[in-house]
Amino acid sequence: MYDGIVQELIDEFGRLPGIGPKSAQRITFHILQTPNFDVARLAELLTDIRQRVRFCEVCGNVSEQERCAICRDPRRNPALICVVEDAKDVSAIERTREFRGLYHVLGGAISPIAGIGPEDLRIAQLMTRLADGTVQEVILATNPNLEGRRRRPTSAVCWARSRSPCRAWPPASLSAETSSTLMR
Ligand SMILES: [Zn+2]
């Protein structure tokens, strides 16, 4: 334990996902002891991210405008939608540069343990997007984890399956190396 503000900052970093007490301490002392560390820049970014970043009104991806860069890109194929749980998944798939369709971010996974049901996710928005017939194919890129195995198919997913060749991720068209990267 340290005195006052030092411990307060360590505790605050320790509350972040994936950062244990040792990492929290290391980050705090890095900020404290590195002469050229730009504290003002970090503080500015932390403030600005909450003010400037929103969620795309179409797909739910992070964006600084009403529609994200992917939804605004006319070269993307609007007939193909990849359904993912989080915006992080969009980033992972985009890094492969192999998917040219659009996305739909659910904003989490259905989890009875955590009390997250279909109504907490962006499933109604997915239904709306599928309604006008533009989308011909839906790819589910949700993770096959513990929650995934427990998850019942949502109504939107069942509906999408009934009207399009709904495939599991990753599609066979991706290289084996890319597929294994995405499934990790
Ligand atoms: Zn979007």
Boltz pocket constraint, residues with backbone or C-beta under 6 A from the ligand:
constraints:
  - pocket:
      binder: B
      contacts: [[A, 56], [A, 57], [A, 58], [A, 59], [A, 60], [A, 61], [A, 67], [A, 68], [A, 69], [A, 70], [A, 71], [A, 72], [A, 103]]
      max_distance: 6.0
